[in-house]
Amino acid sequence: MDALVSAGRMLTGPRGRLLPDGAVLVRGGVITDAGPLADVRTRAPDGIARYDHPEGTLLPGLIDAHVHLALDAGPDPVAALREADDATLRNGMAERAAQLLRTGVTTARDLGDRNGLAIRLRDDIAGGHLPGPRILAAGTPLTGPGGHCWFLGGEVRGERAIRGMVRRNAAQGVDVIKVMATGGGITRGGPPVWASQFTPAELCVVVEEADRAGLPVAAHAHGAEGIAAAVAAGVATIEHCTWMARDGFDVREDVVAEIVAKGIRVCPAASPDWRGFAERFGTERAAEMFGRLGWMRERGVRLIAGTDAGVSRAVFDDFVSSLEFFAHIGCTPAEIIDLATTEAARALGLGGTTGRLEPGHRADLLVVHGDPVRDLRALRRVALVMSGGRVHLPRIPPVSG
């Protein structure tokens, strides 16, 4: 819908730049004007719908760079997925997408589903048939035989099978290729989280075939060997990046320097329950793991925000708790908002279309009560969510003016 959205503060760019009494004009799902309310109002057509929030803050919609809509975040999400037929699973995915949107997430990258359900959900949302954020879908993640998330159908062995799976995903219309470079925690009986599932040469094949299709590669990588191989292959993002080894941690400064030099983004995928994870994992080990991410940030590694929503305790309606993880490792509120807006948009190849309140960008907007640049908790007090020009909150008619 066409609308004039204004607030007492508007986030105009990175590093927490705020404009008092700012506004954006939205027409045809796109921001066509942005600036001081007094100026934008004079250029708005008579009678346009207005959403005025003089006590609020207007900022870009949030971007969750790591979700799994096919998982329900319950005690055993893998069992729930395997027991559900596709129709049941799709309905649950649609509700979880709506949860993301209600909390201000207007773009989400789904990093692994079953039978292309996230692709179909993406298209239904884009067509206006269902509420939800814009979805970037990875489709079926590549894994080794019996490997991490084998139950999603992506088991491959050898170069020919790898190329075939990448091509099948591309033919289905995915937005990104996901590869499980190492083991993972939710796959019972699978390889340890630190163990590599592909050789360095095989990861190069994944990236090469994805490049041919014009697709980026996201690599799930906990183990140091897998991280190093993924970086050498030239993936776009590394998910988790915890530097695990058989007997502890193995952080490699030369690989960190290569991550920085290649501009590879790291998504820690910190669960909203990261504090509880630290207690279960062991406070000393968790402190070492978390501290390494802060250390990487200090050396210039560019982080982006994601929740791993769908795995146990990683709920879809508490993005802010995941963002608070970044405060724990030393980020300021302004920096954290960047990680979930401008930085994430650039990392996902959307820097020219979302993540900032600029003319020509898609109308992905969020208004919250309070000032999140001063207090990140303000992001929990959602007053308005607009995704692609569609207002989803509030459900009350706007004022005409």
C-alpha positions in Angstrom: 0.0 0.0 0.0 1.0 3.6 -0.4 1.8 5.3 2.9 3.6 8.0 4.8 5.4 6.6 7.8 6.9 8.9 10.4 8.5 8.7 13.8 10.2 10.9 16.4 13.5 9.4 15.4 14.6 7.8 12.1 17.7 5.7 11.6 19.3 7.1 8.5 22.3 5.0 8.1 25.0 2.8 9.7 26.6 3.5 13.1 23.4 4.8 14.7 22.9 8.0 12.8 19.5 9.3 13.8 17.3 12.0 12.2 14.7 13.7 14.5 11.2 13.7 13.2 11.9 11.6 10.1 9.6 10.0 7.6 9.5 7.8 4.5 7.1 7.8 1.7 6.1 4.4 0.3 4.6 3.9 -3.1 4.2 0.6 -4.9 6.1 -1.3 -2.2 9.2 0.9 -2.6 10.6 3.8 -0.6 10.3 6.8 -2.9 11.2 9.6 -0.5 13.0 9.8 2.9 14.0 12.6 5.2 12.6 15.2 7.6 8.9 14.8 8.0 8.3 18.5 7.3 9.9 18.0 3.8 8.6 14.5 2.9 5.0 15.5 3.9 5.0 18.3 1.4 5.8 15.8 -1.4 3.3 13.2 -0.4 0.0 13.0 -2.3 -3.2 14.3 -0.6 -5.2 11.7 1.3 -2.3 9.2 1.6 -2.5 6.7 4.5 -0.3 7.9 7.4 1.3 6.1 10.3 2.6 8.6 12.8 4.7 7.6 15.8 6.1 10.7 17.4 7.5 8.8 20.4 9.0 5.9 18.3 12.0 5.1 16.2 11.7 4.2 12.5 14.4 1.8 11.2 14.9 -0.8 8.5 13.2 -4.2 8.9 15.5 -6.7 10.6 17.2 -9.5 8.8 17.6 -13.0 10.4 20.4 -14.6 8.3 20.0 -18.1 9.7 16.7 -19.9 10.3 15.2 -23.3 9.7 11.5 -22.9 9.1 11.1 -26.7 8.8 12.1 -27.2 12.4 9.7 -26.3 15.3 12.2 -25.3 18.1 10.7 -27.9 20.3 12.4 -30.5 22.5 13.0 -32.8 19.5 12.6 -30.8 16.3 14.1 -33.5 14.1 11.6 -36.2 15.3 8.8 -33.7 14.8 9.9 -33.0 11.2 10.3 -36.7 10.3 6.9 -37.5 11.7 5.1 -34.7 9.8 3.9 -35.0 6.2 4.6 -32.2 3.8 1.2 -30.5 4.2 1.5 -30.4 8.0 5.1 -29.3 7.8 4.3 -26.5 5.4 1.5 -25.2 7.6 3.9 -25.1 10.6 6.5 -23.3 8.4 3.9 -20.7 7.4 3.1 -20.0 11.1 6.7 -19.7 12.0 7.3 -17.3 9.2 4.5 -15.1 10.5 6.1 -15.2 13.9 9.3 -13.8 12.5 7.4 -11.0 10.8 5.5 -10.0 13.9 8.7 -9.4 15.7 10.1 -7.1 13.0 12.0 -9.6 10.8 11.3 -8.6 7.2 14.0 -10.8 5.6 15.0 -14.3 6.6 17.5 -16.7 5.1 16.3 -20.3 5.4 19.3 -22.6 5.4 17.8 -26.0 4.8 14.4 -27.5 4.4 12.7 -30.7 3.0 11.4 -31.1 -0.5 11.7 -27.5 -1.4 8.9 -26.4 1.0 10.7 -23.1 1.9 10.9 -22.2 -1.8 7.2 -22.6 -2.2 6.5 -20.7 1.0 8.8 -18.0 -0.3 6.8 -17.7 -3.4 3.5 -17.7 -1.6 4.6 -14.9 0.7 6.0 -12.9 -2.3 2.7 -13.3 -4.1 0.8 -11.8 -1.1 -1.0 -15.1 -0.3 0.6 -15.5 3.1 2.1 -13.1 5.7 5.8 -13.4 6.2 9.2 -11.9 5.6 11.0 -12.1 2.3 12.7 -15.5 2.3 16.0 -16.5 0.8 15.8 -20.3 0.5 18.6 -22.8 0.4 16.5 -25.8 -0.4 18.2 -29.1 0.3 21.6 -28.8 2.1 24.5 -30.9 0.9 25.8 -33.4 3.5 27.8 -36.6 3.5 26.2 -40.0 3.7 24.7 -40.3 7.2 25.9 -36.8 7.8 24.5 -33.7 9.5 20.9 -33.2 8.5 20.9 -36.3 6.2 17.1 -36.5 6.9 16.6 -33.5 4.6 17.6 -35.5 1.6 20.9 -34.0 0.6 23.4 -36.9 1.1 26.1 -36.9 -1.6 29.4 -38.7 -2.1 31.9 -37.6 -4.7 32.2 -34.9 -7.3 29.5 -36.1 -9.6 26.9 -36.3 -6.9 27.9 -32.9 -5.5 27.5 -31.2 -8.8 24.2 -33.0 -9.4 22.7 -31.8 -6.1 23.8 -28.2 -6.6 22.3 -28.3 -10.1 19.0 -29.7 -8.8 18.8 -27.1 -6.1 19.5 -24.4 -8.7 16.8 -25.8 -11.0 14.3 -25.6 -8.1 15.1 -21.9 -7.8 17.1 -21.6 -4.6 18.7 -18.3 -3.6 21.7 -19.9 -1.9 23.5 -23.2 -1.7 24.0 -24.7 1.8 26.8 -27.2 2.5 27.4 -29.0 5.8 31.1 -28.7 5.9 31.3 -30.4 9.3 29.0 -32.3 11.7 26.3 -30.8 13.8 24.7 -31.1 17.1 21.1 -32.1 16.2 21.9 -35.2 14.1 22.0 -38.2 16.4 24.5 -40.8 15.3 26.1 -38.4 12.8 29.7 -37.3 12.7 31.0 -35.1 15.6 30.5 -31.4 15.2 34.3 -30.8 14.7 34.6 -33.5 12.0 34.9 -32.5 8.4 32.3 -34.0 6.0 33.9 -33.0 2.7 37.5 -32.7 1.5 38.8 -29.3 0.6 38.7 -30.3 -3.1 35.0 -31.2 -2.7 34.1 -27.9 -1.1 35.8 -26.2 -4.1 33.5 -28.2 -6.4 30.5 -27.0 -4.4 31.5 -23.3 -4.8 32.5 -23.8 -8.4 29.2 -25.3 -9.4 27.3 -22.7 -7.4 29.2 -20.0 -9.1 28.1 -21.3 -12.4 24.5 -21.0 -11.3 25.1 -17.5 -9.9 24.5 -18.6 -6.3 26.4 -17.9 -3.1 27.4 -20.7 -0.7 26.8 -20.8 3.0 28.9 -23.3 4.9 27.9 -24.8 8.2 31.3 -25.2 9.9 32.1 -25.8 13.5 35.4 -27.7 13.1 38.6 -25.8 12.4 39.5 -28.1 9.5 36.1 -27.5 7.9 36.3 -23.8 8.4 39.7 -23.6 6.8 38.6 -25.6 3.8 35.4 -23.5 3.4 37.5 -20.3 3.5 39.9 -21.7 0.9 37.0 -22.7 -1.3 35.7 -19.1 -1.2 32.2 -19.5 0.4 30.2 -16.4 1.0 29.3 -17.0 4.6 30.4 -19.3 7.4 27.8 -20.4 9.8 28.7 -20.9 13.5 32.5 -20.7 13.0 33.3 -22.1 16.5 36.8 -23.5 15.7 36.2 -26.8 17.4 38.7 -29.6 17.4 38.9 -33.2 18.7 40.3 -32.0 22.0 39.1 -28.5 22.4 39.5 -25.5 20.1 41.9 -24.7 17.3 41.6 -21.1 16.2 43.9 -20.3 13.3 45.0 -16.7 12.9 46.1 -17.2 9.3 42.6 -18.4 8.4 41.0 -15.5 10.2 43.2 -13.2 8.2 42.0 -14.9 5.0 38.3 -14.5 6.1 38.9 -10.8 6.5 40.8 -10.5 3.2 38.2 -12.3 1.2 35.3 -10.4 2.8 33.6 -13.6 4.0 30.9 -12.9 6.5 30.5 -15.0 9.7 27.1 -15.7 11.1 27.5 -17.1 14.7 23.8 -18.2 14.5 23.5 -17.4 18.2 20.3 -19.0 19.6 17.9 -16.8 21.6 18.7 -19.3 24.3 22.5 -18.7 24.1 22.7 -18.1 27.8 21.1 -21.4 28.5 23.4 -23.0 26.0 26.4 -21.7 27.9 25.1 -23.3 31.1 24.6 -26.7 29.4 27.8 -26.5 27.4 29.9 -25.5 30.4 30.5 -21.8 31.3 34.3 -22.0 30.8 34.1 -23.6 27.4 31.3 -21.3 26.4 33.2 -18.3 27.5 36.2 -19.4 25.4 33.9 -20.0 22.3 32.1 -16.6 22.7 35.4 -14.8 23.4 36.8 -16.1 20.1 34.0 -14.4 18.2 34.8 -11.1 20.0 38.4 -11.6 19.2 37.6 -12.2 15.5 35.5 -9.1 15.4 38.4 -7.1 16.8 40.5 -8.4 13.9 38.1 -7.2 11.3 35.9 -10.2 10.7 32.5 -8.9 9.6 29.7 -10.6 11.6 26.0 -10.9 10.7 23.0 -11.8 12.9 21.1 -15.0 12.8 19.3 -17.2 15.3 19.4 -20.8 14.1 15.6 -20.6 14.8 14.0 -24.0 14.6 16.6 -26.0 16.6 15.6 -26.8 20.1 15.0 -23.7 22.2 15.8 -21.4 19.3 12.3 -19.8 19.0 11.1 -17.7 16.1 9.8 -14.8 18.1 12.8 -13.6 20.1 15.4 -12.2 17.7 16.3 -9.6 20.2 17.7 -12.2 22.6 20.0 -13.4 19.9 21.1 -9.8 19.2 21.9 -9.4 22.9 24.6 -12.0 22.3 26.6 -9.5 20.3 26.4 -7.0 23.2 27.9 -9.8 25.3 31.0 -10.0 23.0 31.5 -6.2 23.0 29.3 -4.7 20.3 27.4 -1.5 20.8 23.6 -1.3 20.2 24.3 0.8 17.0 26.7 -1.8 15.7 24.3 -4.6 16.5 21.5 -3.0 14.6 23.9 -2.7 11.6 24.6 -6.5 11.9 20.9 -7.1 11.6 20.2 -4.6 8.8 22.8 -3.0 6.5 25.6 -5.6 7.1 23.3 -8.6 6.8 21.7 -7.1 3.6 25.2 -6.7 2.0 26.2 -10.2 3.1 23.1 -11.7 1.5 23.5 -9.8 -1.8 20.6 -7.5 -0.9 22.5 -4.3 -0.1 21.0 -2.4 -3.1 17.4 -3.3 -2.2 17.0 -3.5 1.6 18.7 -2.8 5.0 18.5 1.0 4.7 15.8 3.7 4.6 16.7 5.1 1.2 14.7 5.9 -2.0 14.6 3.0 -4.3 14.9 0.4 -1.6 12.2 -2.1 -0.9 9.8 -0.8 1.8 10.9 -3.1 4.7 10.3 -0.9 7.7 10.0 -1.3 11.5 8.8 1.2 14.1 9.5 0.5 17.8 8.6 2.4 21.0 11.8 4.0 22.4 15.3 4.3 21.1 17.1 1.0 20.3 20.4 2.9 19.6 20.4 3.7 23.3 18.7 0.5 24.6 18.4 -2.5 22.4 15.4 -3.7 24.4 13.3 -1.2 22.5 13.3 -3.6 19.6 10.9 -5.8 21.6 8.3 -3.0 21.6 7.1 -3.3 18.0 4.6 -0.6 16.9 4.6 -1.2 13.1 6.0 -3.7 10.7 5.9 -3.2 6.9 7.4 -5.8 4.5 7.6 -5.0 0.8 5.1 -2.2 1.3 2.5 -4.4 3.1 1.6 -3.3 6.6 1.3 -6.3 8.9 1.3 -4.5 12.3 -0.7 -2.7 13.6 -4.0 -4.2 12.4 -5.8 -0.9 12.8 -6.5 1.5 9.9 -4.0 4.3 9.3 -4.9 8.0 9.5 -5.5 9.7 6.2 -3.8 13.0 5.6 
